[in-house]
Amino acid sequence: MTSGITPCGLQYAVRRSGRSVAYCALSIGCGTVQEAGFPSGIAHFVEHTLFRGTRRKTASVINSYLDRLGGELNAYTTKEEIVLHATVLKEDVWKAVRLLFELATEATFPDAEIETERGVVLDEIISYKDNPAEDIYDKFEGLLFQEHPLEQPILGTSASVKKITPEQLRRFVRTFFTPERMALTLVADVPEKELEKKIQTLVKGIFPNSTPLQKAEPAGKGIPCPENIFHKIIDKKNHEVNAVVGGYAPSLYEMPDRMVAAMLVNILGGPASNSLLNAELREKKGWVYGIECSYTQYADTGVAAISFGCDRPNLEACLAAIDKTLARLREAPLSEARLKSYRKQLLGQLAIGSEAGEAQCLSMGKSLLAWGKIMSPEETRACLQSITGEDLRQMACRLFAPEKLSSLVYL
């Protein structure tokens, strides 16, 4: 892998693969937390409307530009970043890279196209609310982060999206789509030095007058996060009960704590069927179709949350089983044998996940924006190998002490 930074501050990383398919992503360090002074949801709306026309291409041309090559063009918004990414055959990777930069730097936001896309986003908000499993987590974070920029929902609200103007979209892009907030990442079967040289030339042409700048702080970093503890029940009159239990966790910048938290969450409710909560509530009791423990890392803080859905009569039993499992993790360290098994499992999951080119490309971009570097597999392995059973027990006390937990239930 080759990585670097251009004179204008844009970071890049390229990794050679043996695939005929290439992946590229342009990650921009701005998201929902940057919306102060703008209507809620504008970052997500910008992501949508970048595709509605540039100085050189209409919306229809943009939509078919990579399709006709057999490729894919996509984007997403998080609370701290906007990411444009593409998948193409390796011989077309440079066309895709140029298109990503064109969308980020030359979007025109035509009035008529914006109104069309506004309808799409409003429908997305409605459909999201019709999915209680997703809506409840969004609401949980909103309650957890009251009085912090992370409180705002990524999609915004119907009322706020209706207020967004073309000029506000242009101002948001002018303010935050700057080279020192950007990271370009590629995974392709092309010589790394060749790609690196092309990146330097392309970026110089796009930002010819930019001078070296200090790397921008990650979106939201340095904003104190209040600690809100709550236990809330909302009657949604749904057939299924949905619940989230969780609280604050280490931020992106707390090492090695964030690695300990990631391992603990994987043991507790990761994707494998032998995760503690899945084995107890689904495989043994049959009370839930699915249960997971997620760990979301932000610049200022993090969230560790257990999410599940069940029949109403099983709610109290599920919550009691979760409490019992958390208590065991807080009270005694895992045995060395179990720790070794869980460590191997996580390392295997990471290794298999790293074989997915798109996921690798997107992860590289997030790492560059956050730390200015990409942790090697060897560094990750060494960090996980150093985690002890007592480290995990102490992290369980930090994350899952009863007095630190909040809960939200949709009945």
C-alpha positions in Angstrom: 0.0 0.0 0.0 1.1 3.5 -0.8 -0.3 6.6 0.9 0.5 10.3 1.1 -0.8 13.8 1.1 -0.9 16.3 -1.8 0.4 19.9 -1.4 -3.2 21.2 -1.0 -3.8 18.8 2.0 -5.8 16.1 0.3 -4.8 12.6 1.6 -4.7 9.5 -0.5 -4.0 5.8 -0.2 -3.8 3.1 -3.0 -3.6 -0.6 -2.5 -2.9 -3.0 -5.3 -5.2 -6.1 -5.6 -5.3 -9.1 -7.9 -8.8 -8.4 -9.0 -10.3 -7.4 -12.3 -12.6 -5.1 -10.4 -11.4 -1.8 -9.0 -12.8 0.3 -6.1 -12.4 4.0 -5.5 -13.9 6.3 -2.9 -13.7 10.0 -2.1 -14.4 10.6 1.6 -15.1 14.1 2.8 -14.8 14.9 6.5 -18.2 16.6 7.1 -21.6 15.2 8.0 -24.5 15.8 10.3 -22.3 17.3 13.0 -21.4 20.2 10.7 -25.0 21.4 10.2 -25.0 24.2 12.7 -26.4 27.3 10.9 -28.0 25.0 8.2 -31.3 23.1 8.2 -31.1 19.7 9.7 -30.4 17.0 7.1 -28.6 19.2 4.7 -25.4 17.0 4.6 -27.5 14.0 3.5 -29.4 16.2 1.0 -26.1 17.5 -0.4 -25.1 13.9 -1.0 -28.2 13.2 -3.0 -28.1 16.4 -5.0 -24.5 16.1 -6.1 -25.7 13.6 -8.6 -28.3 16.0 -10.1 -25.9 17.8 -12.4 -22.4 19.3 -12.8 -20.9 22.0 -15.0 -20.2 19.2 -17.6 -22.8 16.6 -17.1 -26.6 16.4 -16.6 -28.2 14.2 -14.1 -29.1 11.6 -16.8 -25.5 11.5 -18.0 -24.1 11.1 -14.5 -26.6 8.3 -13.7 -25.6 6.3 -16.9 -21.9 7.2 -17.0 -20.6 4.2 -15.1 -23.6 2.0 -15.7 -22.7 1.7 -19.4 -19.3 0.5 -18.4 -20.9 -2.2 -16.2 -19.9 -0.2 -13.1 -21.7 1.2 -10.0 -21.8 4.7 -8.5 -23.0 5.3 -5.0 -22.8 7.5 -1.9 -23.7 7.7 1.7 -23.8 10.1 4.6 -22.9 9.5 8.2 -22.9 11.9 11.2 -19.2 12.7 10.4 -18.6 12.1 6.7 -20.0 12.1 3.2 -18.6 9.4 1.0 -18.8 9.0 -2.8 -17.6 5.7 -4.2 -17.6 3.6 -7.3 -16.9 0.0 -8.5 -15.7 -0.5 -12.0 -13.5 -2.7 -14.1 -9.8 -2.0 -13.5 -9.3 -0.4 -16.9 -12.0 2.2 -16.1 -10.9 3.2 -12.6 -9.5 6.5 -13.7 -12.8 7.5 -15.3 -14.5 6.7 -12.0 -12.0 8.8 -10.0 -12.5 11.8 -12.2 -16.2 11.5 -11.9 -16.0 11.4 -8.1 -14.0 14.6 -8.1 -16.4 16.2 -10.6 -19.3 15.5 -8.4 -17.6 16.9 -5.3 -16.2 20.1 -7.0 -18.5 21.0 -9.9 -22.0 20.2 -8.8 -24.5 22.9 -9.9 -27.6 22.1 -7.9 -30.2 23.0 -10.6 -33.5 24.2 -9.0 -35.7 21.8 -10.9 -33.5 18.8 -10.1 -33.3 19.7 -6.5 -37.1 19.7 -6.2 -37.2 16.2 -7.8 -34.6 14.9 -5.3 -36.4 16.6 -2.4 -39.4 14.4 -3.0 -37.0 11.3 -3.0 -35.5 12.3 0.4 -38.9 13.1 1.9 -40.1 9.6 0.9 -36.9 8.1 2.4 -37.7 9.8 5.7 -41.2 8.4 5.7 -40.1 4.9 4.8 -37.4 5.0 7.5 -40.0 5.8 10.1 -42.0 2.8 8.9 -39.0 0.6 9.9 -39.0 0.6 13.7 -35.8 -1.4 14.1 -33.9 1.4 12.3 -36.0 4.3 13.7 -35.5 3.3 17.3 -31.7 3.3 17.1 -31.8 6.8 15.5 -34.1 8.0 18.3 -31.9 6.3 20.9 -28.8 8.3 19.7 -30.9 11.4 19.7 -31.7 11.0 23.3 -28.2 10.0 24.2 -26.6 13.0 22.5 -29.0 15.8 23.6 -27.3 19.2 23.4 -24.5 17.8 21.2 -24.3 18.0 17.3 -24.5 14.2 17.2 -28.1 14.6 18.4 -29.4 15.4 14.9 -30.8 12.6 12.6 -28.8 12.1 9.4 -31.9 12.4 7.2 -33.2 15.5 9.0 -37.0 15.9 9.3 -39.7 16.5 6.7 -40.0 20.1 7.9 -36.3 20.8 7.8 -35.7 19.2 4.4 -38.5 21.3 2.9 -36.6 24.5 4.0 -33.3 23.6 2.2 -32.5 26.0 -0.6 -30.1 25.7 -3.6 -27.9 28.5 -2.2 -27.6 26.7 1.2 -26.5 23.5 -0.6 -23.9 25.5 -2.5 -22.7 27.2 0.7 -22.4 23.9 2.5 -20.2 22.5 -0.2 -18.1 25.7 -0.5 -17.5 25.6 3.3 -16.7 21.9 3.8 -15.8 20.3 0.5 -12.2 21.5 0.8 -9.1 19.4 -0.1 -7.8 19.2 3.5 -11.1 17.5 4.4 -10.8 14.9 1.6 -9.3 11.5 1.3 -9.1 9.5 -1.9 -8.7 5.7 -1.7 -8.3 3.1 -4.4 -8.1 -0.7 -4.4 -7.2 -1.8 -7.9 -4.9 -4.1 -9.9 -2.8 -1.2 -11.1 0.7 -0.4 -10.0 0.5 1.8 -6.9 3.2 4.2 -8.0 1.3 4.8 -11.3 -1.9 5.6 -9.5 0.0 7.8 -7.0 1.5 9.9 -9.8 -1.9 10.3 -11.5 -3.5 11.3 -8.3 -0.9 14.0 -7.7 -1.4 15.4 -11.2 -5.2 15.3 -11.1 -5.5 16.9 -7.7 -3.1 19.7 -8.7 -5.4 20.4 -11.7 -8.5 20.5 -9.5 -7.1 22.6 -6.7 -4.4 24.7 -8.6 -4.3 27.6 -6.2 -4.5 25.7 -2.9 -1.6 26.2 -0.6 -0.5 23.6 2.0 -2.9 23.6 4.9 -3.0 22.0 8.3 -5.1 18.8 8.2 -8.7 19.6 9.2 -9.8 18.2 12.6 -12.3 15.4 12.2 -15.9 16.6 12.2 -17.1 17.2 15.7 -13.8 16.5 17.5 -13.3 18.5 20.7 -17.0 19.2 21.5 -17.8 18.0 25.0 -20.5 15.3 25.1 -23.0 15.5 27.9 -23.9 12.3 29.7 -27.7 11.7 29.5 -29.1 8.6 31.2 -32.7 7.7 30.3 -35.3 4.9 30.3 -38.1 5.6 27.9 -41.0 3.6 26.6 -43.0 4.8 23.5 -46.2 3.1 22.5 -46.0 2.6 18.8 -48.8 0.0 18.6 -46.5 -2.3 16.6 -46.9 -6.1 16.4 -43.2 -6.5 17.4 -41.6 -4.9 20.4 -38.3 -3.2 19.6 -35.7 -2.3 22.2 -32.3 -0.7 22.5 -30.1 -0.9 25.7 -26.7 0.8 25.8 -24.6 3.8 26.6 -21.4 5.7 25.9 -18.2 4.0 24.7 -14.7 4.9 23.7 -14.2 7.4 20.9 -12.2 6.9 17.7 -9.2 8.4 19.5 -9.1 6.2 22.7 -6.5 3.6 22.0 -6.2 0.8 23.0 -9.6 1.2 24.7 -11.6 1.2 21.5 -10.0 -2.1 20.4 -11.0 -3.6 23.8 -14.5 -2.3 23.3 -14.7 -3.7 19.8 -13.6 -7.1 20.9 -16.1 -7.1 23.9 -19.0 -6.1 21.7 -18.1 -8.8 19.2 -18.1 -11.4 21.9 -21.4 -10.1 23.3 -23.4 -9.7 20.2 -21.3 -9.9 17.1 -22.4 -11.5 13.8 -21.5 -15.0 14.7 -24.2 -17.4 16.0 -22.1 -18.2 19.1 -22.1 -14.6 20.3 -23.3 -14.7 23.9 -26.6 -12.9 23.4 -27.4 -14.6 20.2 -26.6 -18.0 21.7 -28.8 -17.4 24.7 -31.8 -15.4 23.4 -32.1 -16.8 19.9 -30.5 -20.3 19.7 -31.4 -21.5 23.2 -34.6 -19.6 24.1 -36.0 -18.8 20.8 -37.3 -15.4 22.1 -35.9 -13.2 19.3 -35.3 -13.6 15.5 -32.1 -11.5 15.9 -30.1 -9.6 18.5 -26.9 -7.6 18.1 -24.5 -5.5 20.0 -23.1 -2.6 17.9 -20.2 -0.3 18.6 -20.3 3.1 16.8 -17.2 5.3 17.1 -17.3 9.1 16.7 -14.6 11.7 17.1 -15.8 12.8 20.6 -17.4 9.7 22.0 -18.9 6.3 21.0 -22.0 4.2 21.5 -22.3 0.5 22.5 -25.8 -0.6 22.1 -27.8 -3.9 22.2 -30.7 -4.0 19.8 -33.4 -6.6 19.5 -37.1 -7.2 18.6 -39.4 -9.7 20.3 -43.0 -10.5 21.1 -44.5 -8.4 23.9 -44.8 -11.3 26.4 -41.0 -12.0 26.0 -39.8 -8.4 26.6 -39.1 -8.7 30.3 -37.5 -12.1 30.0 -35.2 -10.8 27.2 -34.1 -7.8 29.3 -33.5 -10.0 32.3 -31.3 -12.4 30.2 -29.3 -9.5 28.9 -28.8 -8.1 32.4 -27.6 -11.6 33.6 -25.1 -11.9 30.7 -23.8 -8.4 31.3 -23.4 -9.1 35.0 -21.2 -12.2 34.2 -19.0 -10.2 32.0 -18.5 -7.5 34.7 -17.9 -9.9 37.5 -15.2 -12.3 36.2 -12.6 -12.3 33.4 -13.0 -14.8 30.6 -10.9 -17.9 30.8 -7.7 -17.9 28.8 -9.1 -20.7 26.6 -12.3 -18.8 25.8 -10.4 -15.6 25.2 -8.1 -17.4 22.8 -11.1 -18.7 20.9 -12.8 -15.4 20.7 -9.6 -13.6 19.6 -9.1 -16.1 16.8 -12.7 -15.6 15.7 -12.4 -11.8 15.5 -9.1 -12.0 13.7 -10.8 -14.4 11.2 -13.7 -12.1 10.7 -11.4 -9.2 10.1 -9.2 -11.1 7.6 -12.3 -12.3 5.7 -13.8 -8.8 5.7 -10.5 -7.4 4.3 -10.9 -9.5 1.2 -13.9 -7.5 0.2 -12.4 -4.7 -1.9 -15.2 -2.2 -1.5 -15.2 -2.5 2.3 -11.4 -2.2 2.3 -11.5 0.9 0.2 -14.2 2.6 2.4 -12.3 1.6 5.6 -9.1 3.1 4.3 -10.9 6.5 3.7 -12.3 6.6 7.2 -8.9 5.8 8.7 -7.2 8.6 6.7 -9.8 11.1 7.8 -9.6 10.1 11.4 -5.9 9.4 12.0 -4.0 10.4 8.8 -2.8 6.8 8.4 -4.1 3.2 8.0 -3.4 0.6 10.6 -1.7 -2.4 9.1 -3.1 -6.0 9.7 0.0 -6.7 11.8 -0.7 -3.7 14.1 -4.3 -4.8 14.4 -3.3 -8.4 15.3 -0.7 -7.2 17.8 -3.3 -5.0 19.5 -5.9 -7.7 19.8 -3.3 -10.2 21.0 -2.4 -7.9 23.9 -6.0 -7.7 25.2 -6.4 -9.7 28.4 -9.5 -11.1 30.1 -9.2 -8.5 32.8 -9.1 -5.8 30.1 -12.5 -7.1 28.8 -13.9 -7.3 32.4 -13.0 -3.7 33.1 -14.4 -2.5 29.8 -17.7 -4.4 30.6 -17.8 -2.4 33.8 -17.2 0.8 31.9 -19.8 0.2 29.2 -22.5 -1.9 30.9 -22.6 -0.9 34.6 -26.4 -0.7 35.4 -26.2 3.0 36.4 -24.6 3.9 33.1 -27.1 2.2 30.8 -30.0 3.8 29.0 -32.9 2.1 27.4 -35.6 2.8 24.8 -38.5 0.5 24.0 -41.1 0.8 21.2 -44.2 -1.1 22.3 
